[in-house]
C-alpha cells in the first residue's frame, strides 16, 4: 500500500483531515512524532508521499538544540523535491519547503514604517491561478475564509507558481513542479483543533490579536467552520489526487 509520511512537530498540530481523506483514498498514513523523539526518515519509498505539518518553531530555529530534527527535515524535503516526488507542506511545512528551495523565510511585517505582524485567526484568502488550468483549485471560489496561524512568511521560490495570497502575506500557497504544494494556511483543522489551539497557544494569540483575540477566534470558528470544512476537504482531496500517484 502506498503511504503518506506525516512529519509532526508539536502534539497539537496533527494531520487531522489530511489523514482522514488520505485513508479514504486508499493511502496508509504513517505518523512520525518528531516532538516525541521519533527520527526523521532518511528517505521515503517510491510511490509514497511526504506531508510536513506546522509548529511553533521556525526556519530561524534550524540548529537550535531544542528542535534537532529541523535540519534533517530540510535535507529530506530538499531531496524529495529534487526527485519531483509528492510533498505537501502546511504552515511551518510550507516555510521549510521554501527554505529547502533556496527562498528567504523571515518574520512578517506590514505598513510603512513596517511593524511586526502575526496572521492568526480566520481571514480571507484569494486564490491566484496561473493563466493555465490549476486542477487543485477546482471547485473553490476566488476568495474563501481560511484559518491562519503564523508569524513568518517567505519569498516565492525560484521556479514555483504562486496559487494564493492575502493582503498581509503575498505568498500563501505555491506549487513546485507537478506534485509539490505548500500552504501557509490551515486546511486540515477541525473545530475542536481550533479551540485547542486558542487555549494551548494563548500567548501567541494574545501577541497577534490582543485581549479578546481568543474569544473572537472561538466565535469565528462557529461561524466559518461549516464552509471551511467543505473548502478544506475539497482542497485536500484535490491536492492528494493531483500530487500523489493515486486514482
C-alpha positions in Angstrom: 0.0 0.0 0.0 1.2 3.5 -0.8 1.9 5.6 2.3 1.7 9.3 3.3 4.5 10.0 5.7 3.5 12.8 8.1 6.2 14.8 9.9 4.6 16.2 13.1 6.4 18.9 15.1 4.1 19.5 18.0 1.4 17.4 19.6 -1.5 19.8 18.9 -0.8 20.1 15.1 -1.6 16.7 13.7 -2.7 15.8 10.1 -6.4 15.7 11.1 -8.5 15.8 7.9 -5.4 15.2 5.7 -5.1 11.8 7.3 -8.8 11.1 7.1 -9.0 11.9 3.4 -5.8 10.1 2.6 -7.3 6.9 4.1 -10.5 7.5 2.2 -8.4 7.5 -1.0 -6.7 4.2 -0.1 -3.4 5.5 1.3 -1.8 4.4 4.5 -0.8 7.2 6.9 2.5 6.9 8.8 2.9 9.4 11.5 6.4 10.5 12.6 6.1 12.2 16.0 9.2 14.3 15.9 8.2 16.2 19.0 8.3 12.8 20.8 11.9 12.0 19.5 10.8 10.0 16.5 13.6 10.2 13.9 13.2 12.0 10.6 13.1 9.3 7.9 16.2 9.0 5.8 14.1 8.8 2.7 10.6 7.7 1.6 9.9 4.9 -0.8 9.0 5.5 -4.5 5.2 6.0 -4.7 4.9 7.4 -1.2 4.3 11.0 -0.2 5.7 13.4 2.4 3.4 15.7 4.4 5.1 18.3 6.7 2.9 19.8 9.4 3.1 23.1 11.3 4.6 24.0 14.6 5.7 26.8 16.9 9.3 26.8 15.8 10.6 28.3 12.5 13.3 28.2 9.9 15.3 30.6 12.0 15.5 27.8 14.7 17.4 25.4 12.5 20.4 24.4 14.6 18.7 25.1 17.9 19.2 22.1 20.2 15.5 22.2 21.2 14.5 21.1 17.7 17.3 18.9 16.4 15.0 17.4 13.7 14.7 20.6 11.6 18.0 20.3 9.7 17.3 16.7 8.9 13.8 17.6 7.7 15.2 20.3 5.3 17.6 17.7 3.9 14.8 15.2 3.4 12.4 17.8 1.9 15.1 19.1 -0.5 15.9 15.6 -1.8 12.3 14.7 -2.2 11.5 17.9 -4.1 14.6 17.4 -6.2 13.3 14.0 -7.2 9.9 15.5 -8.2 8.3 13.4 -5.5 5.0 14.4 -3.8 5.3 16.8 -0.9 2.6 18.8 0.9 3.7 21.4 3.5 1.4 23.2 5.9 2.4 26.4 7.6 5.9 25.6 9.0 6.0 22.8 6.5 5.5 25.4 3.7 8.2 27.5 5.2 10.6 24.6 5.3 9.8 23.8 1.7 10.5 27.4 0.7 13.8 27.3 2.6 14.8 24.0 1.0 14.2 25.5 -2.4 16.5 28.4 -1.6 13.9 31.1 -0.8 14.2 33.6 2.1 11.9 32.9 5.1 11.5 35.7 7.6 9.2 37.4 10.2 6.2 39.0 8.5 5.8 42.9 8.6 3.2 45.2 7.4 2.9 49.0 6.9 5.2 51.9 6.4 7.3 52.0 8.5 7.0 48.2 8.8 5.7 46.7 12.0 5.8 43.1 13.1 2.6 41.2 12.0 1.3 37.8 13.1 -1.6 36.5 10.9 -3.7 34.5 13.4 -7.4 33.6 13.2 -10.0 33.5 10.4 -9.4 35.7 7.4 -10.0 35.9 3.6 -7.6 34.4 1.1 -7.6 35.0 -2.6 -6.6 32.2 -5.0 -4.4 33.4 -7.9 -4.4 30.6 -10.5 -1.9 30.9 -13.4 -3.1 31.5 -17.0 -3.4 27.8 -17.5 -5.7 25.5 -15.6 -4.8 24.6 -11.9 -6.7 21.4 -11.0 -6.1 21.8 -7.3 -8.3 25.0 -7.2 -11.2 23.3 -8.9 -14.5 23.8 -7.0 -13.2 26.8 -4.9 -14.4 30.3 -5.0 -11.9 33.1 -6.0 -11.9 34.1 -2.3 -12.5 32.0 0.8 -12.2 32.3 4.5 -9.5 30.1 6.0 -7.6 29.7 9.3 -4.2 31.5 9.6 -1.8 30.8 12.4 1.7 32.1 11.6 4.2 34.9 12.2 6.7 34.2 9.4 6.4 34.4 5.7 8.6 33.6 2.7 9.6 34.7 -0.8 8.3 32.7 -3.7 10.9 30.1 -4.5 12.5 30.2 -8.0 10.5 28.0 -10.3 7.4 27.9 -8.1 3.9 29.0 -9.1 2.0 31.3 -6.7 -1.5 30.0 -6.1 -2.9 32.1 -3.2 -2.3 35.4 -1.4 -3.6 37.6 1.4 -3.2 41.4 1.9 -0.6 40.8 4.6 1.1 37.8 3.1 1.7 37.6 -0.7 2.8 34.0 -0.8 0.1 31.9 0.9 0.3 28.9 -1.4 2.6 27.7 -4.2 3.1 24.7 -6.4 6.6 23.5 -7.2 6.9 21.1 -10.1 4.0 18.7 -10.8 3.5 17.2 -7.4 4.6 19.5 -4.6 2.3 22.0 -2.8 3.0 24.5 0.1 0.2 26.1 2.1 0.8 28.8 4.6 -2.8 28.5 5.9 -4.5 25.5 7.6 -7.0 23.4 5.7 -6.7 20.3 7.9 -8.2 21.6 11.2 -11.4 20.6 12.8 -13.4 22.9 15.1 -12.0 21.1 18.2 -8.5 21.7 16.9 -9.0 25.4 16.7 -10.4 25.6 20.2 -7.5 23.6 21.5 -5.0 25.9 19.7 -6.7 29.0 21.1 -6.2 27.6 24.6 -2.8 26.0 24.3 -1.2 28.8 22.2 -2.9 31.6 24.1 0.3 33.7 24.3 0.7 33.7 20.5 -2.9 34.6 20.0 -2.5 37.5 22.5 0.6 38.8 20.8 -1.2 38.7 17.4 -4.7 39.9 18.3 -4.5 41.5 21.8 -7.0 40.9 24.6 -10.2 39.2 23.5 -8.4 37.7 20.5 -9.1 34.1 21.6 -12.8 34.9 22.1 -13.0 36.3 18.6 -11.4 33.1 17.2 -13.8 30.9 19.1 -16.8 32.9 17.8 -15.5 33.0 14.3 -14.9 29.2 14.4 -18.5 28.6 15.0 -19.4 31.0 12.1 -16.9 29.8 9.5 -16.1 26.2 10.2 -19.1 24.7 8.2 -17.9 26.3 4.9 -14.3 25.9 5.8 -14.8 22.1 6.2 -16.1 22.0 2.6 -13.3 24.2 1.3 -10.6 22.4 3.3 -11.7 18.9 2.3 -12.1 19.9 -1.3 -8.6 21.4 -1.4 -7.0 18.5 0.4 -8.7 16.0 -1.9 -7.7 17.9 -5.0 -4.1 18.1 -3.9 -3.9 14.4 -3.0 -5.3 13.4 -6.3 -3.2 15.9 -8.3 0.1 15.5 -6.5 0.2 11.8 -5.5 0.1 8.8 -7.8 -3.4 7.6 -6.8 -6.7 7.3 -8.6 
